[in-house]
Amino acid sequence: MYNCNKKSILSIPLFENLHEKHIDKLVSSSNLIQLKKGQILFSERDVINNIYIAVNGKVTLYRLTETGQKRIIYILDKGEIINEVIFDDLPASINCEAFEDSSVLALNKNDLLEVMEEDFQVTKKIMYSMGKKIRRLYRQLKNAVPIKIDKKLAAKLWKLSRDYGVEVDGGTLINLDISITYLADMLGNTREAVSRCINNFEKNGLIEFKGRKIIIKDRESLSIYFRGM
């Protein structure tokens, strides 16, 4: 854990155009946390007094099923607020770990609340962040109804290609190091079932799987595949 500086605060879109006195307040009560891939930031039922924001890298929010299997809820990127839900003063209801080597800003919750009281633009941005997560949960609930695993996987790959896609020769590269096991955790299915679907998608020319990199050969075809439910 390292002391935070003004540069770290200003690098976060949430604090763009923040008044100097508010910047100084946040700098004095915040820290920068370095996480290695897979390292836990906080666990379900932890009592947390900090608001965390991803500065570099990506983190994962997940729940554990009754059988101990991970169920990935979100992958959060640089600049995203991780746990604004703790403003309700209740213990954490989710787990957070580093998806890759990452830096996370830890802000004292009460100090941030004081800034929000004086700067409504910060409050609006936090409300927007919460609303974005709620909308994503609604989509996940829709996908929780009985749907064939191949349709769920096609929809997830399409979304990942939209959010993290880079155009390359042969299609759209999902610019994440992502394993079949991790995809299974995202979908709440077994690794074996996801692996079978991946193999079928490759045979049908929809994707190409190289190590932990996935290339979507044709995003439109993939979209038609899962929207034809």
LINKAMO-V797263 format. One record per residue. N is the residue number from 0. PHI is phi in radians with two decimals (* if undefined). D_CENTER is the distance of its C-alpha to the mean C-alpha in whole Angstrom. Layout:
BEGIN
n:N phi:PHI d_center:D_CENTER
n:N phi:PHI d_center:D_CENTER
END
This chain:
BEGIN
n:0 phi:* d_center:22
n:1 phi:-2.19 d_center:23
n:2 phi:-1.13 d_center:25
n:3 phi:-1.46 d_center:23
n:4 phi:-2.25 d_center:25
n:5 phi:-1.07 d_center:25
n:6 phi:-1.06 d_center:23
n:7 phi:-1.12 d_center:20
n:8 phi:-1.11 d_center:20
n:9 phi:-1.25 d_center:21
n:10 phi:-1.33 d_center:19
n:11 phi:-1.73 d_center:16
n:12 phi:-0.94 d_center:16
n:13 phi:-0.97 d_center:17
n:14 phi:-1.88 d_center:20
n:15 phi:-1.08 d_center:22
n:16 phi:1.12 d_center:25
n:17 phi:-1.28 d_center:25
n:18 phi:-1.10 d_center:29
n:19 phi:-0.97 d_center:30
n:20 phi:-1.15 d_center:31
n:21 phi:-1.30 d_center:27
n:22 phi:-1.05 d_center:26
n:23 phi:-1.05 d_center:28
n:24 phi:-1.11 d_center:28
n:25 phi:-1.22 d_center:24
n:26 phi:-1.06 d_center:25
n:27 phi:-1.23 d_center:27
n:28 phi:-2.16 d_center:25
n:29 phi:-2.24 d_center:22
n:30 phi:-2.41 d_center:21
n:31 phi:-1.89 d_center:19
n:32 phi:-1.86 d_center:17
n:33 phi:-1.71 d_center:17
n:34 phi:-2.06 d_center:15
n:35 phi:-1.50 d_center:16
n:36 phi:-0.90 d_center:14
n:37 phi:1.52 d_center:14
n:38 phi:-1.30 d_center:15
n:39 phi:-1.41 d_center:14
n:40 phi:-1.54 d_center:13
n:41 phi:-2.74 d_center:15
n:42 phi:-2.11 d_center:16
n:43 phi:-0.96 d_center:16
n:44 phi:1.40 d_center:20
n:45 phi:-1.18 d_center:19
n:46 phi:-1.57 d_center:21
n:47 phi:-2.12 d_center:19
n:48 phi:-1.96 d_center:21
n:49 phi:-1.99 d_center:18
n:50 phi:-1.67 d_center:15
n:51 phi:-1.86 d_center:13
n:52 phi:-2.33 d_center:11
n:53 phi:-1.23 d_center:10
n:54 phi:-1.71 d_center:13
n:55 phi:-2.47 d_center:12
n:56 phi:1.42 d_center:10
n:57 phi:-2.43 d_center:7
n:58 phi:-2.20 d_center:6
n:59 phi:-2.02 d_center:5
n:60 phi:-1.85 d_center:6
n:61 phi:-2.58 d_center:9
n:62 phi:-2.00 d_center:13
n:63 phi:-1.86 d_center:16
n:64 phi:-1.32 d_center:19
n:65 phi:-1.09 d_center:22
n:66 phi:-1.63 d_center:23
n:67 phi:1.53 d_center:20
n:68 phi:-1.43 d_center:18
n:69 phi:-1.22 d_center:14
n:70 phi:-2.21 d_center:13
n:71 phi:-1.23 d_center:9
n:72 phi:-1.74 d_center:7
n:73 phi:-2.45 d_center:4
n:74 phi:-1.95 d_center:2
n:75 phi:-1.87 d_center:2
n:76 phi:-1.83 d_center:6
n:77 phi:-0.89 d_center:9
n:78 phi:1.56 d_center:11
n:79 phi:-1.54 d_center:8
n:80 phi:-1.34 d_center:10
n:81 phi:-1.58 d_center:8
n:82 phi:-2.44 d_center:11
n:83 phi:-1.06 d_center:13
n:84 phi:-1.10 d_center:15
n:85 phi:-1.32 d_center:17
n:86 phi:-1.06 d_center:19
n:87 phi:-1.43 d_center:21
n:88 phi:1.13 d_center:22
n:89 phi:-1.84 d_center:21
n:90 phi:-1.04 d_center:20
n:91 phi:-1.06 d_center:16
n:92 phi:-1.94 d_center:15
n:93 phi:-2.69 d_center:12
n:94 phi:-1.82 d_center:12
n:95 phi:-2.33 d_center:10
n:96 phi:-2.40 d_center:10
n:97 phi:-1.31 d_center:10
n:98 phi:-1.27 d_center:9
n:99 phi:-2.62 d_center:11
n:100 phi:-0.94 d_center:14
n:101 phi:-2.51 d_center:12
n:102 phi:-2.04 d_center:14
n:103 phi:-2.25 d_center:13
n:104 phi:-1.53 d_center:15
n:105 phi:-1.88 d_center:17
n:106 phi:-1.94 d_center:19
n:107 phi:-1.06 d_center:22
n:108 phi:-1.03 d_center:21
n:109 phi:-1.20 d_center:24
n:110 phi:-1.16 d_center:25
n:111 phi:-1.14 d_center:22
n:112 phi:-1.06 d_center:23
n:113 phi:-1.12 d_center:27
n:114 phi:-1.11 d_center:25
n:115 phi:-1.09 d_center:24
n:116 phi:-1.13 d_center:27
n:117 phi:-1.73 d_center:29
n:118 phi:-2.28 d_center:26
n:119 phi:-1.17 d_center:25
n:120 phi:-1.11 d_center:23
n:121 phi:-1.13 d_center:21
n:122 phi:-1.05 d_center:21
n:123 phi:-1.08 d_center:20
n:124 phi:-1.15 d_center:17
n:125 phi:-1.20 d_center:16
n:126 phi:-1.07 d_center:17
n:127 phi:-1.11 d_center:15
n:128 phi:-1.06 d_center:12
n:129 phi:-1.14 d_center:13
n:130 phi:-1.10 d_center:14
n:131 phi:-1.08 d_center:12
n:132 phi:-1.14 d_center:10
n:133 phi:-1.11 d_center:13
n:134 phi:-1.08 d_center:14
n:135 phi:-1.16 d_center:11
n:136 phi:-1.14 d_center:12
n:137 phi:-1.03 d_center:15
n:138 phi:-1.12 d_center:15
n:139 phi:-1.16 d_center:13
n:140 phi:-1.11 d_center:17
n:141 phi:-1.05 d_center:19
n:142 phi:-1.40 d_center:18
n:143 phi:-1.42 d_center:19
n:144 phi:-1.18 d_center:22
n:145 phi:-1.00 d_center:24
n:146 phi:-2.34 d_center:23
n:147 phi:-1.02 d_center:24
n:148 phi:-1.03 d_center:22
n:149 phi:-1.14 d_center:22
n:150 phi:-1.20 d_center:22
n:151 phi:-1.09 d_center:18
n:152 phi:-1.16 d_center:17
n:153 phi:-1.05 d_center:19
n:154 phi:-1.13 d_center:17
n:155 phi:-1.17 d_center:13
n:156 phi:-1.11 d_center:15
n:157 phi:-1.08 d_center:16
n:158 phi:-1.15 d_center:13
n:159 phi:-1.10 d_center:11
n:160 phi:-1.22 d_center:14
n:161 phi:-1.27 d_center:14
n:162 phi:-1.41 d_center:11
n:163 phi:-2.25 d_center:11
n:164 phi:-1.37 d_center:15
n:165 phi:-2.25 d_center:18
n:166 phi:-1.25 d_center:21
n:167 phi:-2.35 d_center:24
n:168 phi:-1.07 d_center:27
n:169 phi:1.72 d_center:27
n:170 phi:2.53 d_center:24
n:171 phi:-1.98 d_center:20
n:172 phi:-1.46 d_center:18
n:173 phi:-1.37 d_center:15
n:174 phi:-1.44 d_center:14
n:175 phi:-2.40 d_center:12
n:176 phi:-1.44 d_center:14
n:177 phi:-2.30 d_center:13
n:178 phi:-1.66 d_center:16
n:179 phi:-1.10 d_center:18
n:180 phi:-1.06 d_center:17
n:181 phi:-1.18 d_center:13
n:182 phi:-1.05 d_center:14
n:183 phi:-1.07 d_center:16
n:184 phi:-1.14 d_center:13
n:185 phi:-1.19 d_center:11
n:186 phi:-1.66 d_center:14
n:187 phi:1.28 d_center:16
n:188 phi:-2.15 d_center:19
n:189 phi:-1.35 d_center:21
n:190 phi:-1.09 d_center:21
n:191 phi:-1.11 d_center:24
n:192 phi:-1.14 d_center:24
n:193 phi:-1.16 d_center:21
n:194 phi:-1.05 d_center:23
n:195 phi:-1.09 d_center:26
n:196 phi:-1.15 d_center:24
n:197 phi:-1.01 d_center:22
n:198 phi:-1.07 d_center:26
n:199 phi:-1.16 d_center:27
n:200 phi:-1.09 d_center:25
n:201 phi:-1.16 d_center:26
n:202 phi:-1.09 d_center:30
n:203 phi:-1.52 d_center:29
n:204 phi:1.31 d_center:28
n:205 phi:-1.43 d_center:25
n:206 phi:-2.44 d_center:23
n:207 phi:-2.34 d_center:24
n:208 phi:-1.90 d_center:22
n:209 phi:-2.11 d_center:23
n:210 phi:1.10 d_center:22
n:211 phi:-1.92 d_center:18
n:212 phi:-1.98 d_center:18
n:213 phi:-2.08 d_center:18
n:214 phi:-1.92 d_center:20
n:215 phi:-1.49 d_center:21
n:216 phi:-1.22 d_center:24
n:217 phi:-2.62 d_center:24
n:218 phi:-1.10 d_center:22
n:219 phi:-1.14 d_center:24
n:220 phi:-1.12 d_center:26
n:221 phi:-1.14 d_center:22
n:222 phi:-1.08 d_center:22
n:223 phi:-1.07 d_center:25
n:224 phi:-1.07 d_center:25
n:225 phi:-1.51 d_center:22
n:226 phi:-1.39 d_center:24
n:227 phi:-1.51 d_center:27
n:228 phi:-1.28 d_center:26
END
